[in-house]
Amino acid sequence: MASVLLVEIIVSDQFSRAVTFPFIQGFLKARGVAARRLRFATRHAVRAGPGGSGISLPREDLEALPRLVGASEPPTHVLASHEPAPDLGAALRRAAPGARIGWVCDQAPPASSASDAVAVFPDVPSVTAFLDLPPGEGEVNLFEAATPDFSFDAANPEAASAPPLPFLVCGPDCSYRRGLDANPFFAGVDLSGCDVRGGCTFCIRPVRDVPWTRPVEEVMARQLDAVARAWRGARERLLVRAMGETFLKRVETFAALIASRPLPPCDVLLDGRADLLVARQARLEEALRTLRPTPHRLHVSLVGVENFSDTELVRLNKGTTCQTNLDLARLLLRLEREYPTTFAFRRWGGLSLILFTPWTRPQDLAFNLSLIETGRVDRFAGKVFSGRLRLYPGLPLHRLAGRDGLIGPAYDDPRLDTTRSNPYASLYPDETPWRFQDPRMETVCRVIVRMATPPVPGDPLDEALGRAFQRLGEKSYGIGFALGVVDAATAADRPLDPEDLIEKTARLRGREGRRWAREGGPLPGRPLDPALAVRFTTMAVRIGVKPVARLEGDAALLRPADVPGLVVASHPVGEGGAVFLGRDAALVGQAVEAARRQQDPGGDAGSREEALLAEARLLGYPECCARAFAAREGEIRDQYQWLHILRRVEADGEVSPLFHPGYLPLVEHVPCSLACRESLRRAERLLDAWREEAGDEAAEDLVRSLGRPWLFLTEGDGNRVELVPEGEPGERFRYRPGLWAGEHPLVRAVLDGDEVVVDDTGVSILREGRLRAVLGCRAFLWWHRRVFHRDLWRGLIALRFDPRHEPGGDETPEAAAPTEDPAAVEKARRLAAFVAGALTRDANDFEGFRVASVEPWSGPSVRLSLRSPRDRMTLLVEPWRPDVSAFQRVGPLAVIHPDGDPLDTPAKVRAARRVASRLKTALARRDSRR
């Protein structure tokens, strides 16, 4: 009689589980076949060496296999969750002599496998054939035929402490199959023999699509009942993964089934395509309303938006656009706000990205990074710095890369091999090495991928990055620096050495990068004269358009002697203070008082709004505009440049050039719309007065300038350049720089350019046909005749200023992992006490994160949970060991981030560094007392 041993290998902090094993185990037991599942867990997958294939186990687990399998009734068949590496295969043969050994394989098995184990597909015919069992009566789909049995034996302590994470399976992973016939990138590419001929061109899907024939409710209910039986009476929250797009397509049915069953409190993880989630939002909301009376929560996890460049998305054949992805991000934020107890999406994956492909250009990367930064997508997106495409034979993209000569024998830099250098990909098959079509990107990628992982001792590029961040300050780390890498590489005449690129980036992002504007000497165009704006404003006061004027920045240094006949009053508001001036001292005093009331921390919202309206009237703004401004809530109300951009993209087609916000302030307030008649009449009156004040030539010069395109940089206020077009402005036109202001390095790049390109990657600047700067979403092209990138900027602004809040849920503290060794328990307790004291003795603030809990963990280590208003992170602190990769060594201790909770945002990296710094200070304080 057959007996089966299922050998499962998981990475404890990741989602890796043998999805099919509970179904195989249940299928076998229902047929009277003895089956047992052994689960091994490791913190890092043990891969076969270079040139080999397969997954293994640590030496101590290999040696324990015979004892764990047992001598009595050895199994007749052994089925592993992954292709066994040679040493694991040998250990399995020693533990189960004479047994037939196989492994579960969703995709085509590797062509050059050194393993003699049999590849078994996860369907009924393949499983029964491997086990020499009679085939079922027409049964094919294992997930429909079997009731899952979630029981397993923990083979090591890591497996005992890892979350059990049961998987439910219903429906195909993804039914998207758009063909490639109409895809322009694949014209003429030979796709014969490809495993994938439609759908996403980078996605590995099961070789065999099994039919789904049974009612959805029946399949879901049977699997949920199995979960209820396996965790009957459990009180702790259970993490459950729901695989298959049917769960999302029928999410309201799924939620009703969850609510009607005696389940422990569950966090259910749903996957889904961006377009499917957007299309199913009504059903998703119905499901969330159904779950409100229950302790359960739905999480959207690992949505592969991949990219925001439409060019890259077409090549990936995603069937989505940048706009789809923006719509999805806004939907997820809205659901998180409106259903805080039943919906979440950040903790278990968020948005997944692929920003590096063989065809990625500087403008693609700059667009993606700048959109992610502008829209604040980095707060809920993963792999911003490490998202490299993995190429595998049989994929259309592999064929395309081969045709373009972009496949190489090996990576020159091992950090580019994501399957071997990144923990999250450690169980993936070995990828095909590739290189970039644009040689500049090779160096750019080598630098940026290192920003995603802890530095490797002795790595010269990690050391160069460390010096750069030390020179610029901790807050320089992040997307801004990555964009600086792209800028430096784009501006160079040739591909730079990686260390030279880091040095040039540090200069560009530091003070040296802004020195050009103060060094004097001939520069293209003409800098704006701040004194001219002051003169214009005082003119507006004298003619009565503005009863009172308010000046900030350099203009706030104005003295009464500079404006004879006007009353000047200072007020400490904004950066550097402000001055108010007017003809009537009483009105100036009222304006100062209104400004003070708006800043009064003891005032309520109503009194602050009343004060704002009072100041707006004193400044001469139209009542309609003042009320529209006062009615706007949130952070954007203080971001005037963003409000002006929003007004432009809200107005379709041509508007009056007098609404232009970048030169002399004909409309210095934020109008209620760019069709506001009162604002326009006011601007025309100011223009007439300027004609009398400065003469016809100055007035005409102003009108001509307002009628030309201007580039407004979104990084900091005041950085802008007038483009004097040579011909009709459009998606691509030549220009001469006109007026300009600001010190940003990109201002200088625009001044040095002679051609602008507007496409799906934002704005790029050329000089004599060569790419000079890639602005992406860091510059808005303002022109009164037409709107550029209207939908993009509407979506970006809505996303940037979405009223976020601390993600709801997951408030139940996780139980500490059990440990067997009393001595280790005591060490962990002592270490936890020291760490808690070190981190909470002073201000509990780590770059916006706060320590939520400090608890002993497995072995003599401590687990830290940190939270910010918008995110959370986990760190481990344990005694330093040379064989364990650490984020940072701190004397005798090591700060480690779990593989399943990577430091995937700049804010998390800064917080982890601050934790390490605080521990270093505490250790020094302790040692000084000894």
WOCORCOR-V217869 format. One record per residue. N is the residue number from 1. RES is the residue in one small letter. SS is DSSP state (helix for helix, strand for strand, loop for the rest). OMEGA is omega in radians with two decimals (999 if undefined). Layout:
BEGIN
n;res;ss;omega
N;RES;SS;OMEGA
N;RES;SS;OMEGA
END
This chain:
BEGIN
n;res;ss;omega
1;m;loop;-3.11
2;a;loop;2.95
3;s;strand;-2.94
4;v;strand;3.00
5;l;strand;3.09
6;l;strand;-3.10
7;v;strand;-3.06
8;e;strand;3.07
9;i;strand;3.12
10;i;strand;2.92
11;v;strand;-2.85
12;s;loop;-3.07
13;d;loop;-3.13
14;q;loop;-3.13
15;f;loop;-3.04
16;s;loop;3.03
17;r;loop;3.06
18;a;loop;-3.00
19;v;loop;-3.04
20;t;loop;-2.99
21;f;helix;3.09
22;p;helix;-3.14
23;f;helix;3.07
24;i;helix;-3.13
25;q;helix;3.11
26;g;helix;3.13
27;f;helix;-3.10
28;l;helix;-3.10
29;k;helix;3.09
30;a;helix;3.10
31;r;loop;3.10
32;g;loop;3.14
33;v;loop;3.13
34;a;strand;-3.13
35;a;strand;3.14
36;r;strand;3.14
37;r;strand;3.02
38;l;strand;3.13
39;r;strand;2.99
40;f;strand;3.08
41;a;strand;3.07
42;t;strand;3.08
43;r;loop;3.08
44;h;loop;3.11
45;a;loop;3.10
46;v;strand;-3.09
47;r;strand;3.00
48;a;loop;-3.12
49;g;loop;3.13
50;p;loop;-3.13
51;g;loop;3.12
52;g;loop;3.11
53;s;loop;3.08
54;g;loop;-3.11
55;i;strand;-3.13
56;s;strand;3.13
57;l;loop;3.01
58;p;loop;-3.04
59;r;helix;-3.09
60;e;helix;3.11
61;d;helix;3.07
62;l;helix;-3.12
63;e;helix;-3.11
64;a;helix;-3.05
65;l;helix;-3.13
66;p;helix;3.13
67;r;helix;-3.10
68;l;helix;-3.14
69;v;helix;3.12
70;g;loop;-3.08
71;a;loop;-3.09
72;s;loop;3.13
73;e;loop;3.12
74;p;loop;-3.09
75;p;loop;3.06
76;t;loop;-3.12
77;h;strand;3.06
78;v;strand;3.14
79;l;strand;-3.12
80;a;strand;-3.12
81;s;loop;-3.14
82;h;loop;3.06
83;e;loop;-3.11
84;p;strand;2.96
85;a;loop;-3.06
86;p;helix;-3.10
87;d;helix;3.07
88;l;helix;3.10
89;g;helix;3.12
90;a;helix;3.13
91;a;helix;3.12
92;l;helix;3.12
93;r;helix;3.08
94;r;helix;-3.10
95;a;helix;-3.10
96;a;loop;-3.09
97;p;loop;3.12
98;g;loop;-3.12
99;a;loop;3.01
100;r;strand;-3.02
101;i;strand;3.11
102;g;strand;3.08
103;w;strand;-3.07
104;v;strand;-3.03
105;c;loop;3.10
106;d;loop;-3.10
107;q;loop;3.08
108;a;loop;-3.13
109;p;loop;-3.13
110;p;loop;-3.06
111;a;loop;-3.04
112;s;loop;-3.10
113;s;loop;3.08
114;a;loop;-3.07
115;s;loop;3.04
116;d;loop;3.09
117;a;loop;-3.08
118;v;strand;3.06
119;a;strand;-3.07
120;v;strand;3.11
121;f;loop;-3.05
122;p;loop;3.03
123;d;loop;-3.03
124;v;helix;-3.13
125;p;helix;-3.11
126;s;helix;-3.12
127;v;helix;-3.13
128;t;helix;3.10
129;a;helix;3.14
130;f;helix;-3.08
131;l;loop;-3.12
132;d;loop;3.09
133;l;loop;3.07
134;p;loop;3.14
135;p;loop;3.10
136;g;loop;-3.14
137;e;loop;3.12
138;g;loop;-3.14
139;e;loop;3.11
140;v;loop;-3.01
141;n;loop;-3.11
142;l;helix;-3.06
143;f;helix;3.03
144;e;helix;-3.03
145;a;helix;-2.97
146;a;loop;2.88
147;t;loop;-3.02
148;p;loop;3.03
149;d;loop;-3.01
150;f;loop;-3.10
151;s;loop;3.05
152;f;loop;3.03
153;d;strand;3.10
154;a;strand;-3.06
155;a;loop;3.10
156;n;loop;-3.11
157;p;helix;3.11
158;e;helix;3.14
159;a;helix;3.13
160;a;helix;-3.07
161;s;helix;-3.13
162;a;loop;3.08
163;p;loop;-3.11
164;p;loop;3.05
165;l;loop;3.05
166;p;strand;3.09
167;f;strand;2.94
168;l;strand;-3.09
169;v;strand;3.10
170;c;loop;3.12
171;g;loop;3.14
172;p;loop;3.08
173;d;loop;-3.09
174;c;loop;-3.13
175;s;loop;-3.14
176;y;loop;-3.06
177;r;loop;-3.13
178;r;loop;-3.09
179;g;strand;-3.08
180;l;loop;-3.08
181;d;loop;-3.09
182;a;loop;-3.14
183;n;loop;-3.03
184;p;helix;-3.10
185;f;helix;-3.07
186;f;helix;3.07
187;a;loop;3.11
188;g;loop;3.13
189;v;loop;-3.13
190;d;loop;-3.12
191;l;loop;-3.14
192;s;loop;3.14
193;g;loop;3.12
194;c;loop;3.06
195;d;loop;-3.09
196;v;loop;-3.14
197;r;loop;3.13
198;g;strand;-3.08
199;g;loop;-3.11
200;c;loop;-3.01
201;t;loop;-3.12
202;f;loop;-2.92
203;c;loop;3.04
204;i;loop;3.12
205;r;loop;3.10
206;p;loop;-3.13
207;v;loop;-3.10
208;r;loop;3.02
209;d;loop;-3.13
210;v;loop;-3.14
211;p;loop;3.04
212;w;loop;-2.99
213;t;loop;-3.05
214;r;loop;3.13
215;p;loop;-3.10
216;v;helix;-3.10
217;e;helix;-3.13
218;e;helix;-3.10
219;v;helix;-3.13
220;m;helix;-3.08
221;a;helix;-3.12
222;r;helix;-3.11
223;q;helix;3.09
224;l;helix;3.09
225;d;helix;3.10
226;a;helix;3.07
227;v;helix;-3.14
228;a;helix;3.13
229;r;helix;-3.07
230;a;helix;-3.09
231;w;loop;3.13
232;r;loop;3.10
233;g;loop;3.14
234;a;loop;-3.12
235;r;loop;-3.14
236;e;loop;3.13
237;r;loop;-3.11
238;l;strand;3.08
239;l;strand;-3.09
240;v;strand;3.11
241;r;strand;3.13
242;a;strand;-3.10
243;m;strand;3.14
244;g;loop;-3.04
245;e;loop;3.11
246;t;helix;3.12
247;f;helix;3.12
248;l;helix;-3.14
249;k;helix;3.12
250;r;loop;-3.00
251;v;helix;3.13
252;e;helix;3.06
253;t;helix;3.14
254;f;helix;-3.13
255;a;helix;3.13
256;a;helix;3.11
257;l;helix;3.10
258;i;helix;-3.07
259;a;helix;-3.04
260;s;loop;-3.06
261;r;loop;-3.10
262;p;loop;-3.10
263;l;loop;2.94
264;p;loop;3.09
265;p;loop;-3.01
266;c;strand;2.90
267;d;strand;-3.02
268;v;strand;-3.08
269;l;strand;3.11
270;l;strand;2.98
271;d;loop;3.07
272;g;loop;3.04
273;r;loop;-3.12
274;a;helix;-3.09
275;d;helix;3.12
276;l;helix;3.10
277;l;helix;3.13
278;v;helix;-3.12
279;a;helix;-3.07
280;r;loop;-3.03
281;q;helix;3.14
282;a;helix;3.11
283;r;helix;3.11
284;l;helix;3.11
285;e;helix;3.07
286;e;helix;3.11
287;a;helix;-3.12
288;l;helix;3.08
289;r;helix;3.11
290;t;helix;-3.07
291;l;helix;-3.07
292;r;loop;-3.13
293;p;loop;-3.04
294;t;loop;3.08
295;p;loop;-3.02
296;h;loop;3.13
297;r;strand;3.01
298;l;strand;3.06
299;h;strand;2.94
300;v;strand;-3.05
301;s;loop;2.97
302;l;loop;3.04
303;v;strand;-3.09
304;g;strand;3.05
305;v;strand;3.04
306;e;strand;-2.92
307;n;loop;3.06
308;f;loop;3.08
309;s;loop;3.14
310;d;helix;3.10
311;t;helix;3.14
312;e;helix;-3.14
313;l;helix;3.09
314;v;helix;3.14
315;r;helix;3.07
316;l;loop;3.14
317;n;loop;-3.06
318;k;loop;-3.06
319;g;loop;3.10
320;t;loop;3.13
321;t;loop;3.03
322;c;helix;-3.11
323;q;helix;3.08
324;t;helix;-3.08
325;n;helix;3.06
326;l;helix;3.11
327;d;helix;3.13
328;l;helix;-3.11
329;a;helix;3.13
330;r;helix;3.11
331;l;helix;-3.11
332;l;helix;3.11
333;l;helix;-3.14
334;r;helix;3.14
335;l;helix;3.11
336;e;helix;3.12
337;r;helix;-2.97
338;e;helix;-3.13
339;y;loop;-2.99
340;p;loop;-3.11
341;t;loop;-3.07
342;t;loop;-3.11
343;f;strand;3.02
344;a;strand;-3.14
345;f;loop;-3.02
346;r;loop;-2.89
347;r;loop;-2.98
348;w;loop;3.00
349;g;loop;-3.06
350;g;loop;-3.13
351;l;strand;3.13
352;s;strand;-2.98
353;l;strand;2.91
354;i;loop;-3.07
355;l;loop;-3.14
356;f;strand;2.99
357;t;loop;3.13
358;p;loop;-3.05
359;w;loop;-3.13
360;t;loop;3.10
361;r;loop;3.08
362;p;helix;-3.12
363;q;helix;3.07
364;d;helix;-3.09
365;l;helix;3.13
366;a;helix;3.11
367;f;helix;-3.13
368;n;helix;-3.10
369;l;helix;-3.11
370;s;helix;3.07
371;l;helix;-3.14
372;i;helix;3.13
373;e;helix;-3.11
374;t;helix;3.14
375;g;loop;-3.13
376;r;loop;-3.13
377;v;helix;-3.12
378;d;helix;-3.13
379;r;helix;3.13
380;f;loop;3.08
381;a;strand;3.11
382;g;strand;3.07
383;k;loop;3.11
384;v;loop;-3.11
385;f;loop;-3.01
386;s;loop;-3.03
387;g;loop;3.07
388;r;strand;3.07
389;l;loop;2.99
390;r;loop;-3.12
391;l;strand;3.09
392;y;loop;3.07
393;p;loop;3.14
394;g;loop;3.10
395;l;loop;3.10
396;p;helix;3.12
397;l;helix;3.08
398;h;helix;3.09
399;r;helix;-3.14
400;l;helix;3.11
401;a;helix;3.10
402;g;helix;3.11
403;r;helix;-3.10
404;d;loop;3.10
405;g;loop;-3.03
406;l;loop;3.09
407;i;strand;-3.11
408;g;loop;-3.13
409;p;loop;-3.11
410;a;loop;3.08
411;y;loop;3.03
412;d;loop;-3.14
413;d;loop;-3.08
414;p;helix;-3.14
415;r;helix;3.07
416;l;helix;3.13
417;d;loop;-3.00
418;t;helix;-3.09
419;t;helix;3.14
420;r;helix;-3.10
421;s;helix;-3.10
422;n;loop;-3.10
423;p;helix;-3.06
424;y;helix;-3.10
425;a;helix;-2.96
426;s;loop;3.12
427;l;loop;-3.14
428;y;loop;3.03
429;p;loop;3.10
430;d;loop;-3.11
431;e;loop;3.04
432;t;strand;3.12
433;p;loop;3.12
434;w;strand;3.10
435;r;loop;-3.09
436;f;loop;3.04
437;q;loop;3.08
438;d;loop;-3.04
439;p;helix;3.10
440;r;helix;-3.05
441;m;helix;3.14
442;e;helix;3.14
443;t;helix;3.11
444;v;helix;-3.10
445;c;helix;3.13
446;r;helix;3.12
447;v;helix;-2.99
448;i;helix;-3.13
449;v;helix;3.12
450;r;helix;3.09
451;m;helix;-3.08
452;a;helix;-3.02
453;t;loop;3.10
454;p;loop;-3.14
455;p;loop;3.10
456;v;loop;-3.13
457;p;loop;3.11
458;g;loop;3.11
459;d;loop;-3.05
460;p;helix;3.14
461;l;helix;3.04
462;d;helix;3.13
463;e;helix;3.11
464;a;helix;3.08
465;l;helix;3.11
466;g;helix;3.11
467;r;helix;-3.14
468;a;helix;-3.12
469;f;helix;3.09
470;q;helix;-3.14
471;r;helix;-3.07
472;l;helix;-3.07
473;g;loop;-3.06
474;e;helix;-3.06
475;k;helix;3.09
476;s;helix;-3.12
477;y;loop;3.06
478;g;loop;-3.05
479;i;helix;3.12
480;g;helix;3.11
481;f;helix;3.12
482;a;helix;3.07
483;l;helix;3.07
484;g;helix;3.07
485;v;helix;3.12
486;v;helix;-3.14
487;d;helix;-3.11
488;a;helix;3.13
489;a;helix;-3.12
490;t;helix;-3.08
491;a;helix;-3.08
492;a;loop;-3.14
493;d;loop;-3.11
494;r;loop;3.06
495;p;loop;-3.08
496;l;loop;2.94
497;d;loop;-3.07
498;p;helix;-3.14
499;e;helix;3.07
500;d;helix;3.13
501;l;helix;3.12
502;i;helix;-3.14
503;e;helix;3.14
504;k;helix;3.11
505;t;helix;3.13
506;a;helix;3.10
507;r;helix;-3.11
508;l;helix;-3.10
509;r;helix;-3.12
510;g;loop;-3.10
511;r;helix;-3.13
512;e;helix;-3.09
513;g;helix;-3.12
514;r;helix;-3.07
515;r;helix;-3.04
516;w;helix;-3.05
517;a;helix;-3.10
518;r;helix;-3.06
519;e;loop;-3.13
520;g;loop;-3.10
521;g;loop;-3.08
522;p;loop;3.08
523;l;loop;3.08
524;p;loop;3.10
525;g;loop;-3.10
526;r;strand;-3.12
527;p;strand;3.08
528;l;loop;3.14
529;d;loop;-3.13
530;p;helix;-3.12
531;a;helix;-3.14
532;l;helix;3.11
533;a;helix;3.10
534;v;helix;3.11
535;r;helix;-3.13
536;f;helix;-3.10
537;t;helix;3.12
538;t;helix;3.04
539;m;helix;-3.14
540;a;helix;3.09
541;v;helix;-3.06
542;r;helix;-3.12
543;i;loop;3.04
544;g;loop;3.06
545;v;loop;3.10
546;k;loop;3.05
547;p;loop;3.12
548;v;strand;3.04
549;a;strand;3.11
550;r;strand;-3.13
551;l;strand;-3.14
552;e;strand;3.13
553;g;helix;-3.14
554;d;helix;-3.11
555;a;helix;-3.14
556;a;helix;3.09
557;l;helix;-3.12
558;l;loop;3.11
559;r;loop;3.12
560;p;helix;-3.13
561;a;helix;-3.13
562;d;helix;-3.07
563;v;loop;-3.11
564;p;loop;3.12
565;g;loop;3.14
566;l;loop;3.10
567;v;strand;-3.12
568;v;strand;3.11
569;a;strand;3.13
570;s;strand;3.10
571;h;strand;-3.11
572;p;loop;-3.14
573;v;loop;3.12
574;g;loop;3.13
575;e;loop;3.12
576;g;loop;3.11
577;g;loop;-3.12
578;a;strand;2.99
579;v;strand;3.03
580;f;strand;3.11
581;l;strand;3.14
582;g;strand;3.13
583;r;loop;-3.05
584;d;loop;-3.10
585;a;helix;-3.13
586;a;helix;3.13
587;l;helix;3.08
588;v;helix;3.11
589;g;helix;3.10
590;q;helix;3.12
591;a;helix;3.09
592;v;helix;3.14
593;e;helix;3.11
594;a;helix;3.10
595;a;helix;3.14
596;r;helix;-3.13
597;r;helix;3.10
598;q;helix;-3.13
599;q;helix;-3.05
600;d;loop;-3.11
601;p;loop;-3.14
602;g;loop;-3.12
603;g;loop;3.11
604;d;loop;-3.08
605;a;helix;-3.12
606;g;helix;-3.14
607;s;helix;3.11
608;r;helix;3.12
609;e;helix;3.10
610;e;helix;3.12
611;a;helix;3.11
612;l;helix;3.13
613;l;helix;3.12
614;a;helix;3.13
615;e;helix;-3.13
616;a;helix;3.12
617;r;helix;3.13
618;l;helix;3.10
619;l;loop;3.04
620;g;loop;-3.13
621;y;loop;3.07
622;p;loop;-3.09
623;e;helix;-3.12
624;c;helix;-3.12
625;c;helix;3.13
626;a;helix;-3.12
627;r;helix;3.09
628;a;helix;3.12
629;f;helix;-3.12
630;a;helix;-3.11
631;a;helix;-3.11
632;r;loop;-3.09
633;e;loop;3.01
634;g;loop;-3.03
635;e;helix;-3.03
636;i;helix;-3.10
637;r;helix;3.12
638;d;helix;-3.09
639;q;loop;-3.00
640;y;helix;-3.13
641;q;helix;3.13
642;w;helix;3.11
643;l;helix;3.09
644;h;helix;3.09
645;i;helix;3.13
646;l;helix;3.13
647;r;helix;-3.12
648;r;helix;-3.10
649;v;helix;3.03
650;e;helix;-3.09
651;a;loop;3.10
652;d;loop;3.01
653;g;loop;-3.00
654;e;loop;3.04
655;v;loop;3.11
656;s;loop;3.09
657;p;helix;-3.11
658;l;helix;3.08
659;f;helix;-3.12
660;h;loop;-3.04
661;p;loop;-2.87
662;g;loop;-3.07
663;y;loop;3.09
664;l;loop;-2.94
665;p;loop;2.99
666;l;loop;3.02
667;v;loop;-3.05
668;e;loop;3.07
669;h;loop;3.05
670;v;loop;-3.08
671;p;loop;3.10
672;c;loop;3.00
673;s;loop;3.10
674;l;loop;2.97
675;a;loop;-3.08
676;c;loop;-3.09
677;r;helix;-3.13
678;e;helix;3.09
679;s;helix;-3.12
680;l;helix;3.10
681;r;helix;3.12
682;r;helix;3.14
683;a;helix;3.13
684;e;helix;3.11
685;r;helix;3.11
686;l;helix;3.12
687;l;helix;3.11
688;d;helix;3.14
689;a;helix;3.12
690;w;helix;3.10
691;r;helix;3.10
692;e;helix;-3.08
693;e;helix;-2.98
694;a;helix;3.12
695;g;loop;-3.09
696;d;helix;-3.08
697;e;helix;3.13
698;a;helix;3.14
699;a;helix;3.13
700;e;helix;3.08
701;d;helix;3.10
702;l;helix;-3.12
703;v;helix;3.13
704;r;helix;-3.12
705;s;helix;3.13
706;l;helix;-3.14
707;g;loop;-3.14
708;r;loop;3.04
709;p;loop;3.05
710;w;strand;3.00
711;l;strand;3.07
712;f;strand;3.07
713;l;strand;-3.11
714;t;loop;3.07
715;e;loop;-3.11
716;g;loop;3.13
717;d;loop;2.97
718;g;loop;3.11
719;n;loop;-3.06
720;r;strand;-3.12
721;v;strand;3.01
722;e;strand;3.11
723;l;strand;3.10
724;v;strand;-2.97
725;p;strand;2.99
726;e;loop;-3.04
727;g;loop;-3.07
728;e;loop;3.08
729;p;loop;3.11
730;g;loop;-3.12
731;e;loop;3.08
732;r;strand;3.13
733;f;strand;3.09
734;r;strand;-3.08
735;y;strand;2.90
736;r;strand;3.10
737;p;strand;3.09
738;g;strand;3.10
739;l;strand;3.12
740;w;strand;3.09
741;a;strand;3.08
742;g;loop;-3.11
743;e;loop;-3.07
744;h;loop;3.11
745;p;helix;-3.14
746;l;helix;3.01
747;v;helix;3.12
748;r;helix;3.12
749;a;helix;3.11
750;v;helix;3.11
751;l;helix;-3.13
752;d;loop;-3.11
753;g;loop;3.07
754;d;loop;-3.13
755;e;strand;3.12
756;v;strand;3.10
757;v;strand;3.12
758;v;strand;-3.13
759;d;strand;-3.06
760;d;loop;3.07
761;t;loop;3.11
762;g;strand;-3.05
763;v;strand;3.06
764;s;strand;-3.13
765;i;strand;3.11
766;l;strand;3.00
767;r;strand;-3.10
768;e;loop;3.07
769;g;loop;-3.13
770;r;strand;3.14
771;l;strand;-3.09
772;r;strand;-3.12
773;a;strand;3.10
774;v;strand;-3.04
775;l;strand;3.14
776;g;strand;3.11
777;c;loop;3.11
778;r;loop;3.14
779;a;strand;3.06
780;f;strand;-3.14
781;l;strand;-3.11
782;w;strand;3.01
783;w;loop;-3.04
784;h;loop;-3.06
785;r;loop;-3.12
786;r;loop;3.12
787;v;loop;3.04
788;f;loop;3.07
789;h;loop;-3.07
790;r;helix;-3.06
791;d;helix;3.12
792;l;helix;-3.08
793;w;helix;3.04
794;r;helix;-3.14
795;g;helix;-3.12
796;l;helix;-3.12
797;i;helix;3.11
798;a;helix;-3.13
799;l;helix;-3.10
800;r;helix;-3.04
801;f;loop;3.06
802;d;loop;-3.11
803;p;loop;-3.11
804;r;loop;3.06
805;h;loop;3.12
806;e;loop;-3.11
807;p;loop;-3.13
808;g;loop;3.00
809;g;loop;-3.13
810;d;loop;-3.09
811;e;loop;3.12
812;t;loop;-3.10
813;p;loop;-3.14
814;e;loop;3.13
815;a;loop;3.11
816;a;loop;3.13
817;a;loop;-3.13
818;p;loop;3.07
819;t;loop;-3.01
820;e;loop;-2.94
821;d;loop;-3.14
822;p;helix;3.14
823;a;helix;3.12
824;a;helix;3.11
825;v;helix;-3.12
826;e;helix;3.09
827;k;helix;-3.14
828;a;helix;3.13
829;r;helix;3.12
830;r;helix;3.13
831;l;helix;3.12
832;a;helix;3.13
833;a;helix;3.12
834;f;helix;-3.10
835;v;helix;3.14
836;a;helix;3.11
837;g;helix;-3.11
838;a;helix;-3.00
839;l;helix;-3.09
840;t;helix;3.13
841;r;loop;3.09
842;d;loop;-3.11
843;a;loop;3.12
844;n;loop;-3.09
845;d;loop;-3.12
846;f;strand;-3.12
847;e;loop;3.12
848;g;loop;3.08
849;f;strand;3.06
850;r;strand;3.10
851;v;strand;3.13
852;a;strand;3.13
853;s;strand;3.04
854;v;strand;-3.05
855;e;strand;3.03
856;p;strand;-3.11
857;w;loop;-3.08
858;s;loop;-3.07
859;g;loop;3.13
860;p;loop;-3.14
861;s;strand;-3.07
862;v;strand;3.11
863;r;strand;3.08
864;l;strand;2.97
865;s;strand;3.13
866;l;strand;-3.12
867;r;strand;2.98
868;s;loop;3.11
869;p;loop;-3.05
870;r;loop;-3.04
871;d;loop;3.06
872;r;strand;-3.13
873;m;strand;-3.13
874;t;strand;3.05
875;l;strand;3.00
876;l;strand;3.01
877;v;strand;-3.10
878;e;strand;3.08
879;p;strand;-3.09
880;w;loop;3.03
881;r;loop;-3.08
882;p;loop;-3.09
883;d;loop;-3.12
884;v;loop;3.13
885;s;loop;-3.10
886;a;loop;3.02
887;f;loop;3.12
888;q;strand;3.03
889;r;strand;3.11
890;v;strand;-3.10
891;g;loop;-3.13
892;p;loop;-3.08
893;l;strand;3.06
894;a;strand;3.02
895;v;strand;-3.02
896;i;strand;2.98
897;h;loop;3.13
898;p;loop;-3.13
899;d;loop;-3.11
900;g;loop;3.12
901;d;loop;-3.02
902;p;loop;3.03
903;l;loop;-2.94
904;d;loop;3.02
905;t;loop;3.10
906;p;helix;-3.14
907;a;helix;3.12
908;k;helix;3.12
909;v;helix;3.12
910;r;helix;3.14
911;a;helix;3.13
912;a;helix;3.09
913;r;helix;3.12
914;r;helix;3.06
915;v;helix;-3.14
916;a;helix;3.13
917;s;helix;-3.14
918;r;helix;3.09
919;l;helix;3.12
920;k;helix;3.11
921;t;helix;-3.12
922;a;helix;3.10
923;l;helix;3.12
924;a;helix;3.12
925;r;helix;3.14
926;r;helix;-3.10
927;d;helix;-3.12
928;s;helix;-3.13
929;r;helix;-3.07
930;r;loop;999
END
